[in-house]
Amino acid sequence: MNITIIGAGNAGCAHAFKLSQSGHDVSLLKTSHSMHDDNFDVIQANGGIWCIDHTRKDEKSFQKVSLVTRDWGKALKDAEVIMVQVQSNQHQYIAKELSKFELEKLKMIFIIPGNLGSVYFKQNLKNDKVLIAEGESTPYDARIIEPGIINILYKNTRNAIAITPRNRKEEGMEIATQLFDTYGYYRTNILESALHNPNLVVHTIGTIMSASRIEATNGEFWLYREAFTPSIWNLIKLLDNEKNEVIKFAKGIPMSYLDACKFRNEPDLSRDSLEVFKDYARDGGPKGPSTIYSRYIFEDVPMGLVLLSSFAKKFGIPTPISDSLINIASGLVSTDFWATGRTLKNLNLNHLSAEELVEYVNE
C-alpha cells in the first residue's frame, strides 16, 4: 500500500524502515523543527534509513524509503493509509492540516499513540468514509542512536486497537494486519484503547517518583529497571483502579497495567505478569529518560492523566491519585498541565451528558 507516516522521530523512522522493508511504498513526512532535524537531513540525503535491529540479532541494514520530505502535498498525494506518529500534543494541529487536502485514495488514518486523538481526526476529516484507528502502543520500540541510524530494541507480540466507526472494525483490522502482524486484537471502544496506553501509567509514575534520581544521574537512568520498587507498584495499582473504573463506566474491558504489558509482550499468557515485566525491563526496556523535561512528562501527563481525570469527573468517579500526579508533575516542571491537557472541553465533547458520552465513544 501507499503509506504516509507523519512524524520522523524514533517511532516514525522505525516504522518507515519496517514498512518499506515489507514492500510498502512509504512517504516519511516531518512536520516541525522541534527535534531530530539532523537525523531527518541525513535520511533525506541518503534516501533511506540505516537500522540496527535487535529483533534480528542486531542485523545492520539499509532500507530505501520512497519519499522523505517536509512537503505535505507530496507526502499525502497517493496515501491510502496515514500513520500519525507525532507526539499526541500535536494531534489537533495535524488533524486541521489534513483537512486542507482531499485525500481521495485514503482508506484509514492510524494514530499511535492515540490518547483519544481519533476524535480530532473524526471532527476534521472531509471524507466520512475514512476509517480511524485509535492505537495505544507501537509495534516496534526504537531509538535514534545517531543521525540516519535507528536502533530497533523490541517488537511487541500483540497490539490492540479500536476502530471507528465500530461497525466497520473488520474492514479496519484487515488493513491494520497488512501493516504489521502484531495487530489483530480489538478494544471495545476508543476510550478503552486510549486509557490502556501504557505510558499513561508507567511513564508518569516512573518519572515523577524518580525525578531526583533522573536529575542526579546525568543521563544514566533506566526507568524500567530502576523505578518500579514494591511501593511504586502499590501506587500503580491505585492508578490502575481509577483508570479501570472509567473504562468500566464506558462499557469497556478493564485490565491492569501489568496484564496489559503481558498481553503486548509475552507469547505465553499463562506466565506471571510481573515476571514478564521484569524480563522486558531487563532485555527490552530503553534507557532513560535523561531529563524530566521529556515526553514522559510533557506528553503523558497532559494527554494521558488529564484525559483520564476529565472523563472521570464527567462520570462522577473520584481520581485522587491521577489528580495528585498531575499536580506534582505541574510543580516539578513549573507548567500548568490542567490548562494544557486534553480534556472533554478541548475535544469539543463537554456538551454531552455522561450517557451520551458513553454512546459516543462506543459509536
C-alpha positions in Angstrom: 0.0 0.0 0.0 0.9 3.7 -0.2 1.6 4.7 3.4 2.4 8.2 4.7 4.0 8.3 8.1 3.6 11.7 9.8 6.4 12.2 12.3 10.1 11.5 11.7 11.2 10.8 15.3 12.1 7.4 16.9 8.8 5.7 16.1 8.2 7.3 12.6 11.7 6.3 11.4 11.5 2.7 12.8 8.1 2.0 11.2 9.1 3.7 7.9 12.0 1.3 7.9 9.9 -1.8 8.7 7.1 -0.9 6.3 9.5 -0.2 3.5 11.3 -3.5 4.2 7.9 -5.3 3.9 7.4 -3.8 0.4 5.1 -0.9 1.1 5.5 2.4 -0.7 6.3 4.8 2.2 6.4 8.5 2.4 8.0 9.9 5.6 6.8 13.4 6.5 8.5 15.7 9.0 6.2 18.5 10.3 8.3 20.6 12.6 11.9 21.6 13.6 11.4 20.8 17.2 13.8 17.9 17.3 15.7 15.3 15.2 16.4 17.7 12.4 19.9 16.4 11.9 18.6 12.8 11.7 16.0 13.8 9.1 18.6 15.7 7.0 20.8 12.6 6.8 17.9 10.3 6.0 16.7 12.6 3.3 20.2 12.9 1.8 20.6 9.1 1.9 17.2 8.4 0.5 16.6 5.9 3.3 17.3 4.6 6.8 20.1 2.6 8.4 18.8 0.3 11.1 20.4 -1.9 13.8 17.7 -4.4 14.5 17.8 -6.1 17.9 14.9 -8.3 16.9 17.1 -9.8 14.2 20.3 -10.4 16.3 21.5 -6.8 15.8 21.5 -7.1 12.0 22.5 -3.8 10.4 20.9 -2.9 7.1 19.9 0.0 4.9 16.3 0.4 3.6 15.3 2.9 0.9 12.2 5.0 1.7 10.2 6.2 -1.3 9.9 9.8 -0.2 11.4 11.7 2.7 10.0 15.2 2.8 8.6 18.2 4.6 6.1 18.9 1.8 2.6 17.9 2.9 1.2 17.8 -0.6 3.8 15.5 -2.0 3.7 13.2 1.1 -0.1 12.9 1.0 -0.7 12.7 -2.7 -1.4 9.0 -3.1 -1.8 8.0 0.6 -4.0 5.0 1.2 -3.0 4.8 4.9 -1.8 7.7 7.1 0.1 6.7 10.3 0.3 9.6 12.7 3.4 9.1 14.9 4.0 12.6 16.3 3.6 13.3 20.0 -0.1 13.4 20.8 0.1 17.0 21.9 0.2 17.8 18.1 -2.9 15.8 17.1 -5.2 18.8 16.8 -2.8 20.6 14.6 -2.2 17.6 12.4 -5.9 17.0 12.0 -6.5 20.5 10.9 -3.7 20.4 8.4 -5.0 17.1 6.9 -8.4 18.8 6.5 -6.9 21.1 3.8 -6.3 18.1 1.5 -8.8 16.0 -0.5 -7.1 12.6 0.3 -9.2 10.9 -2.4 -7.4 7.5 -2.0 -7.3 7.4 1.8 -8.7 4.4 3.5 -7.6 4.8 7.1 -5.8 7.1 9.5 -3.9 5.3 12.2 -3.0 7.3 15.3 -0.3 5.8 17.6 -0.4 6.6 20.5 -3.9 7.8 20.3 -4.8 9.3 23.7 -8.2 9.8 22.1 -6.7 11.9 19.3 -9.0 10.0 16.9 -11.7 12.5 17.9 -9.9 15.4 16.4 -9.5 13.5 13.1 -13.1 12.4 13.1 -14.1 16.1 13.5 -11.8 17.5 10.8 -11.9 14.9 8.0 -13.8 15.9 4.9 -14.3 12.3 3.9 -16.5 10.4 6.4 -15.8 7.1 4.7 -12.2 7.1 6.1 -11.7 4.7 8.9 -9.8 5.9 12.0 -7.7 3.6 14.2 -7.0 4.5 17.8 -3.7 2.8 18.8 -2.1 2.6 22.1 1.4 1.2 21.7 3.7 1.0 18.6 4.6 -2.5 17.2 8.3 -1.6 17.5 10.2 0.2 20.2 13.2 2.1 18.8 15.6 4.9 19.4 17.6 7.1 17.0 21.2 6.4 18.0 22.9 8.8 15.6 21.8 10.8 12.6 20.4 8.4 9.9 20.6 5.3 12.1 17.7 3.8 14.1 18.1 1.1 16.7 15.1 -1.2 17.0 15.0 -2.6 20.5 11.9 -4.6 20.8 8.9 -6.0 18.9 5.6 -6.5 20.6 3.9 -9.8 20.4 0.4 -8.3 20.2 -1.1 -4.9 19.6 -4.7 -3.9 20.3 -6.6 -1.1 18.6 -10.0 0.4 18.4 -11.6 1.2 15.0 -14.1 3.9 14.4 -16.8 3.6 13.2 -17.1 0.4 15.2 -19.5 -1.2 12.8 -16.6 -1.3 10.2 -14.0 -2.8 12.6 -13.4 -5.9 10.5 -12.6 -3.7 7.5 -10.2 -1.7 9.6 -8.5 -4.7 11.1 -7.9 -6.1 7.6 -5.9 -3.0 6.8 -4.1 -3.0 10.1 -2.9 -6.6 9.7 -1.5 -5.8 6.3 0.8 -3.2 8.0 2.1 -5.3 11.0 1.5 -8.9 12.1 1.2 -7.8 15.7 -2.3 -6.4 15.1 -5.5 -8.4 15.1 -6.9 -7.5 18.5 -9.8 -5.2 19.2 -10.5 -2.9 22.0 -14.2 -2.4 22.9 -14.1 1.4 22.2 -11.8 4.3 21.6 -11.7 5.4 25.2 -10.7 1.9 26.3 -7.8 2.0 23.8 -6.8 5.5 24.9 -6.7 4.6 28.6 -4.8 1.3 28.0 -1.9 3.3 26.6 0.8 2.0 28.9 2.6 5.4 29.0 -0.3 6.9 31.0 0.8 4.7 33.9 4.4 3.7 33.6 5.9 6.9 32.2 4.1 9.2 34.5 4.5 7.4 37.8 8.0 6.2 37.0 9.3 9.6 36.0 7.5 11.7 38.7 8.6 9.4 41.5 12.2 9.2 40.2 12.7 12.9 39.4 15.6 13.4 41.8 17.4 10.3 40.6 16.9 11.2 36.9 18.5 14.6 37.6 21.3 13.2 39.8 22.5 10.5 37.4 23.1 12.8 34.4 21.7 10.5 31.7 22.4 7.2 33.3 18.9 6.3 34.4 17.0 3.2 33.3 13.3 3.7 34.1 12.1 0.2 33.6 15.0 -1.3 35.6 15.1 1.1 38.4 11.9 2.9 39.1 9.4 0.1 40.0 10.0 -0.9 43.5 7.3 -2.5 45.7 6.0 0.8 47.0 5.7 2.1 43.4 3.7 -0.9 42.4 1.3 0.0 45.2 0.8 3.4 43.6 0.4 1.8 40.1 -2.4 -0.4 41.5 -4.2 2.6 42.8 -3.9 4.4 39.4 -5.0 1.2 37.6 -8.1 1.2 39.8 -9.0 4.7 38.7 -8.4 4.1 35.1 -10.4 0.8 35.1 -13.4 2.4 36.8 -13.6 4.9 33.9 -13.2 2.1 31.4 -15.9 0.1 33.0 -18.3 3.1 33.1 -17.8 3.5 29.3 -18.6 -0.2 28.8 -15.0 -1.2 28.1 -13.0 -4.1 29.4 -10.7 -3.2 32.4 -7.1 -4.5 32.6 -4.2 -3.8 34.9 -1.1 -2.2 33.6 0.9 -5.4 34.3 -1.7 -7.7 32.5 -1.7 -5.3 29.5 2.1 -5.4 29.4 2.0 -9.2 29.4 -0.6 -9.2 26.6 1.6 -7.0 24.4 5.0 -8.6 25.2 4.6 -12.2 26.1 3.8 -15.2 23.8 2.9 -17.4 26.8 -0.1 -15.7 28.5 0.0 -18.2 31.4 3.1 -16.6 32.8 3.1 -14.3 35.8 2.6 -10.7 34.7 5.2 -9.2 37.0 7.8 -11.6 35.8 7.0 -10.7 32.2 7.5 -7.0 33.1 10.9 -7.8 34.7 12.0 -9.6 31.6 11.1 -6.7 29.4 12.8 -4.3 31.8 16.0 -6.3 31.7 16.0 -7.2 28.0 13.9 -4.6 26.1 13.2 -1.6 28.1 15.0 1.5 26.7 17.4 3.7 28.7 16.1 7.0 30.0 14.6 9.4 30.4 17.7 11.5 30.7 15.7 14.5 32.0 12.2 15.1 33.5 11.7 17.7 30.7 10.7 14.9 28.3 7.6 13.5 26.6 7.3 11.2 29.7 6.0 14.2 31.5 5.1 16.8 28.8 3.0 14.3 26.7 1.9 11.6 29.1 0.7 13.8 31.9 -1.5 16.3 29.9 -2.5 13.9 27.2 -3.0 10.8 29.4 -3.6 11.7 33.1 -5.6 14.9 32.4 -7.7 13.0 29.8 -8.4 10.3 32.4 -9.3 12.9 35.1 -11.6 14.8 32.7 -13.7 11.7 31.8 -13.8 10.6 35.4 -15.2 14.0 36.5 -18.0 13.7 33.9 -18.7 10.1 35.1 -18.7 11.1 38.8 -15.6 8.9 39.5 -13.0 10.2 42.0 -9.4 10.2 40.9 -7.2 11.3 43.8 -4.1 9.5 42.5 -4.4 10.9 38.9 -5.1 14.4 40.2 -2.2 14.3 42.7 0.2 13.1 40.0 -0.9 15.9 37.7 -0.4 18.5 40.4 3.0 17.2 41.3 4.2 17.0 37.7 3.0 20.5 37.1 5.0 21.7 40.1 8.1 19.8 39.1 8.4 21.5 35.7 6.5 24.7 36.5 3.8 24.0 33.9 0.0 24.0 34.5 -0.9 20.7 32.9 -4.6 21.2 33.8 -4.5 24.2 31.4 -2.6 22.4 28.6 -4.0 18.9 28.9 -6.5 17.0 26.8 -10.0 17.5 28.2 -13.6 17.0 27.2 -13.7 20.7 26.6 -10.9 20.9 24.0 -12.1 17.7 22.4 -15.4 19.5 21.9 -17.3 16.8 23.8 -18.1 18.7 27.0 -21.7 19.4 26.0 -22.5 15.7 26.1 -24.0 14.1 29.2 -22.3 11.1 30.7 -24.7 8.7 29.0 -24.3 10.5 25.6 -20.5 10.4 26.0 -20.5 6.6 26.6 -22.7 6.2 23.5 -20.3 8.5 21.5 -17.1 6.5 22.4 -18.8 3.3 21.6 -20.2 4.6 18.3 
